Amino acid sequence: MSYETRYIDITDPQALKAAEALLTGAGLALERHLERTLGVFDGSGEMVATGSAFANTLRCLAVDSAHQGEGLMAKMVTRLTEDLFHDGMTHLFAYTSPGSEEKLAGLGYYPIARVPGSLVFMENRRDGFAGYLNRLEEECKPNGRAAAVILNANPFTRGHRFLVETAACRCDTLHVFVVSEDVSFFPFGVRKRLVMAGTKDIANIVYHDTGSYLISRAVFPAYFLKEEEEVTRVQAALDAAIFARVAGRLGITRRFVGEEPFSRATSLYNQMMGELLPREGITLEIIPRLRDIGGNPVSATRVREALLAGDTEALRALLPEKTLQYVLSEEGRTLVKRCLKDA
């Protein structure tokens, strides 16, 4: 049988319905973070397979059960891979179900981590993750008790400073990872610069980038499970599996996170990490949120609200000096104006 492979518009009701039906049949749901979606159509024009991509990740891969074994998964993955390569993205990742791992392995993808019964995280470089671990190891020398903090810091606040300072006092070496994915109000380069400027007086810190390996929830493949609580549980399990390998290489035995009293999802995430990491010999410590004189938690969300409102006094109460200087600088004001325009 001959098939036609073409990109579809999933805002089109008919195409959307067909793609969702295929994904539902595979136990998946349509991911909201998609930039391109393929459909494979049989001779009668019926969609019998679909696959998508967001940035450099392949997602939402499903083939109708009646057409399994006909090479349609390979057709989609090959087409998406070629097109992403053409667009300059050569280091690719894939989130797939365990049942499709073997097919992707045959197409040059290698497993990084698994959540049994739920998903497999893969990449198209045999030594990609191993190279990342080697780079982390080269960035520091082991020195006593090691711990870690992972920050998005969008932007770096007094709350982040409190978390880092508290963690640094409880270990000999603190590995501070800054989320590399550029899906935030402030770009990665700015966020990392402000983290480093705001903590340069703390002597026992080593700074790292998360790369594409330590998970960012902003682009986590939520289509694997439809219920938000289950999505969070699976994400925490994947994060724990990947972080455990990072920790093993760096000798990290403790991970610090900030308390999240107002977010059910983040609270559940912390709870899951607290259950999973000890199985890998890693203790999770939750640090209470820093609060202002009014008793309100200091957060990056409040900072962004103050920026949008032009409330300089609120910013002074929420931000350390270096971050405040940046947001009030010409570069910072220009960035905020651009973000407001794009909002």
C-alpha positions, -999 to +999 in steps of 0.1 A: +000+000+000+013+035-008+011+063+018+014+101+016+033+119+044+026+156+048+025+183+075-010+191+089-026+220+106-038+207+140-060+238+144-081+223+116-109+205+134-108+174+111-070+170+113-071+176+150-097+150+156-078+124+135-045+131+153-061+129+187-078+096+178-045+080+169-028+093+200-057+081+222-054+047+207-017+046+217-026+057+252-013+093+246-028+127+245-020+156+221+009+177+235+003+215+236+040+223+228+041+215+191+057+234+162+051+209+134+029+178+130+031+151+104+002+130+092+006+098+072-024+090+050-035+059+033-049+056-003-084+067+009-071+098+026-074+085+062-047+095+087-031+063+099+000+077+118+011+110+133+043+125+147+053+159+159+082+180+170+088+209+193+122+226+191+146+197+189+124+170+204+102+144+187+069+139+203+034+125+199+044+095+178+016+071+171+007+046+144-028+030+140-028-005+154-040-019+121-009-005+103+018-016+127+048-032+111+045-013+079+074+011+085+052+042+092+070+051+125+104+050+106+088+071+078+077+098+103+109+098+124+131+100+093+111+129+078+111+149+111+148+142+117+157+153+082+136+185+085+150+194+119+186+188+105+177+211+076+167+238+101+201+235+119+190+213+148+213+183+148+212+172+184+177+157+187+157+141+215+127+120+216+101+112+243+084+079+234+065+051+249+083+019+260+067+001+231+083+024+205+118+024+221+131-005+199+118+012+167+136+045+176+168+026+185+168+012+150+166+047+137+197+059+155+182+071+189+198+060+222+181+058+256+190+083+283+165+074+310+133+055+315+102+056+336+090+020+336+056+016+320+054+053+310+081+067+288+116+066+275+138+097+270+162+092+240+187+112+219+203+108+185+239+109+198+254+077+212+277+096+236+256+127+241+247+122+278+280+107+286+297+137+271+275+160+293+285+140+324+322+143+314+318+181+310+302+184+345+330+164+360+356+186+343+340+218+358+348+209+394+370+188+417+354+167+444+356+184+478+338+168+508+300+167+510+284+177+477+249+190+472+229+206+444+203+232+436+185+236+402+173+271+394+153+286+366+157+321+383+134+340+361+149+363+374+172+357+404+154+370+435+162+374+472+143+341+476+168+323+453+196+339+472+182+326+504+178+291+490+214+290+477+229+306+508+211+281+530+221+251+509+258+263+507+260+264+545+250+227+547+276+212+524+312+215+513+305+219+476+272+232+462+265+225+425+242+252+412+225+242+379+208+269+359+180+258+335+193+262+300+161+261+280+151+295+267+114+294+275+113+321+302+107+358+304+145+363+309+168+345+285+193+319+297+224+341+293+208+368+315+195+344+341+228+327+345+247+360+347+224+372+375+227+340+394+265+342+393+265+379+402+241+374+431+261+345+446+297+353+438+305+359+474+297+323+483+330+305+480+319+268+477+297+271+446+303+254+413+280+266+384+266+243+357+241+245+328+213+219+328+217+214+290+189+193+276+191+166+303+178+180+336+141+184+329+123+217+325+086+214+332+078+242+307+084+218+278+079+184+295+059+160+273+026+161+290+009+140+264+020+108+280-007+110+307-038+131+306-042+138+343-021+167+355-012+149+387+000+119+369+020+141+345+038+156+375+045+121+390+060+108+357+080+140+353+094+137+388+103+100+381+122+110+349+139+139+367+150+116+395+164+090+371+185+116+352+195+135+383+207+103+400+232+097+372+244+133+374+247+130+412+266+097+409+292+113+387+296+144+409+293+127+443+261+146+451+242+132+481+218+160+488+194+181+467+178+213+479+145+227+467+124+257+477+091+252+495+060+256+473+030+261+496+008+276+469+013+253+440-003+218+442+017+206+412+051+218+425+043+205+460+035+171+445+067+173+425+087+179+456+069+151+474+077+126+446+113+137+445+114+131+483+103+096+478+124+087+447+158+103+454+165+085+486+163+052+467+193+065+448+211+075+480+202+112+477+184+132+504+159+159+494+157+189+516+129+214+513+139+249+524+110+272+536+103+302+514+118+336+523+090+360+531+089+398+530+080+420+560+043+415+551+047+377+554+043+372+516+066+347+499+093+362+477+089+348+442+100+355+406+063+356+397+059+387+420+089+402+404+075+398+369+042+413+381+061+443+395+080+447+363+049+447+342+034+473+366+065+494+367+066+491+405+102+500+414+096+500+452+083+464+450+113+454+430+137+468+456+121+446+482+122+415+461+155+416+443+192+415+453+213+445+443+228+430+411+194+419+397+178+452+406+206+471+388+200+449+358+163+453+355+166+491+359+195+493+334+189+502+297+195+466+287+170+454+313+143+479+305+147+471+268+142+434+275+111+440+296+096+462+269+103+436+243+087+409+265+056+432+271+053+437+233+055+399+227+030+390+255 
